[in-house]
Amino acid sequence: MNGVVKDTNNALAYSSIEVLSKKRGVITDDSGKFTIEVDKADTLLVKSLGYKSKYISDFSSNDISVILELDTFVLTTITVQPRDQKIAEKGFTEKKPKSGYRSRPGSIIAYLIQYDDKFGDEQILNDVSIFIDNEDVITTPIRIRCMNVAKEKLEPDKDMYKESIILYPKKGGSWYKIDLNYLNIKIPQKGLFICFEYFQDSPKYYVESTMKNSDGTKRKYQSYGNTLGAYWSNEPNMTWHKTIGDMWFQRLEKINNKTMNLAIKYSVYH
């Protein structure tokens, strides 16, 4: 089946089309177009940043047009008082993290930024920095999103803003800072998730490598995207993952009783 995702006027590039029952899906291209295999019993979940999600279950035509409505976002009103305003640097403190997470188109890596009681009520996320390693396709674009913490579980829920902030890395082994101050994102008492989404599916973001099997034979495989920095520690697991068509989950593996977390730096106005 072929389709296009759009609002009343424009095509919506890089929207996700998910078949949740089968844990698979696709991303729309630059023109909002997509192709996906469906059965009559399937239901598609169509999502695009800044728009209300929509379920599709009518596949009577082989070509469909999905119209999404703008979602409503309410940002915190802040009165800035320079004399009293302070900024705190938080997160990963070492110079360089270890090679960590890579992903695939449509997947998201999220890290929980916690509310700090000693900073008082007004805690505004100012910026966030992510480390891009020298491995794989360094220039793969990444979309930066902020999400609320879900009510029932300590996992990402809904987006906190509708702007599409995209990082285009140029070299590996480097930190990249993303300015979020203009969005006035207040950190709730439950915290918030800073999310990094691999949204673009294109052959130029793959690299082919050769792996040796246990029997000595070799096989080729493809790696998508760049590699985000991570670190191992005795700290709680603050990192969550979502692959397209699937639910949020955490990786529970440990090495020497240490947990792997996404390495990020961030600053908070308080």
C-alpha positions, -999 to 999 in steps of 0.1 A, spaced: 0 0 0 12 35 -9 3 67 10 11 102 19 9 120 53 1 158 53 -17 185 71 -42 208 54 -15 225 33 18 206 34 33 171 33 47 159 66 82 145 61 97 120 85 64 109 101 62 74 115 38 47 103 36 19 128 19 -15 127 20 -21 165 6 -56 164 36 -67 142 63 -45 157 73 -29 124 68 3 105 83 29 81 92 66 80 78 90 54 103 105 30 110 142 22 76 144 4 56 127 32 52 96 11 55 60 23 50 24 12 40 -4 37 26 -39 36 -7 -44 55 -33 -70 60 -70 -63 63 -69 -69 101 -40 -45 107 -43 -10 122 -17 17 114 -7 44 139 4 75 121 25 100 141 42 133 133 60 157 157 36 186 165 5 168 153 -22 146 168 -17 109 161 -42 90 140 -53 54 136 -60 40 101 -78 7 96 -96 12 62 -74 -3 35 -101 -5 7 -78 15 -15 -42 8 -23 -34 45 -21 -43 66 10 -39 102 21 -36 107 59 -45 142 71 -32 151 106 -44 179 128 -20 202 147 -16 194 184 -18 220 212 13 227 232 14 250 263 48 263 273 56 278 307 56 315 311 88 327 327 97 360 343 134 364 339 152 381 368 189 382 359 202 390 394 187 359 409 191 336 380 217 308 384 228 281 360 239 246 370 259 222 349 248 186 352 251 152 336 282 134 324 314 148 339 343 130 322 360 143 291 351 115 267 325 87 270 329 52 257 314 40 224 277 34 231 244 34 213 237 31 176 202 27 162 180 25 131 155 47 112 124 55 133 140 46 167 145 68 197 170 69 226 158 88 256 175 99 289 156 109 320 166 144 333 155 146 370 141 174 390 165 186 416 148 196 449 176 219 460 170 242 430 135 252 438 103 253 417 116 271 386 140 248 368 144 255 331 163 232 307 188 255 291 208 232 267 219 196 262 250 181 247 255 148 231 287 130 221 290 116 186 317 89 183 340 82 153 322 50 144 298 43 116 281 71 95 289 102 116 268 126 95 235 109 101 209 135 112 193 132 147 161 149 158 161 162 194 128 159 213 116 165 249 89 142 264 69 141 296 72 112 320 42 89 317 18 87 346 18 50 352 54 41 343 88 59 344 90 60 306 86 87 279 51 98 270 41 129 250 62 156 233 66 189 252 71 211 221 64 209 184 95 224 169 117 201 149 152 205 161 177 185 140 214 180 146 236 174 116 270 162 129 301 169 108 328 151 126 331 123 152 348 122 185 330 155 194 304 169 217 275 188 202 255 214 222 218 220 214 204 253 227 169 248 242 166 280 262 142 298 238 116 270 244 113 277 281 110 240 290 103 237 327 114 205 343 84 189 361 88 172 395 86 138 378 114 150 354 115 149 317 131 129 289 155 143 264 152 122 233 174 115 202 155 102 172 170 86 141 143 97 116 158 95 81 160 63 61 184 67 33 212 44 18 238 70 24 235 66 61 245 29 61 279 15 62 288 -21 52 312 -41 74 325 -76 76 321 -98 107 339 -131 114 316 -160 125 326 -184 152 335 -210 126 359 -187 109 336 -178 80 328 -141 72 296 -124 66 286 -88 57 263 -66 77 250 -31 76 252 -5 104 229 25 103 237 59 117 262 73 140 272 60 175 262 80 206 286 81 236 277 61 268 292 52 301 291 23 326 284 30 363 266 19 394 240 46 388 203 36 381 194 30 344 180 63 331 181 54 294 151 42 275 147 29 239 119 27 213 121 10 179 95 18 153 63 -2 158 73 -13 193 69 -1 229 94 17 251 119 -5 269 152 -5 289 182 -26 283 188 -46 315 222 -61 307 250 -54 332 288 -58 332 306 -62 365 273 -51 381 275 -18 362 247 -3 340 251 14 307 237 49 303 236 75 276 263 101 282 248 136 280 256 170 295 230 196 303 225 229 321 196 241 341 185 277 350 171 280 385 
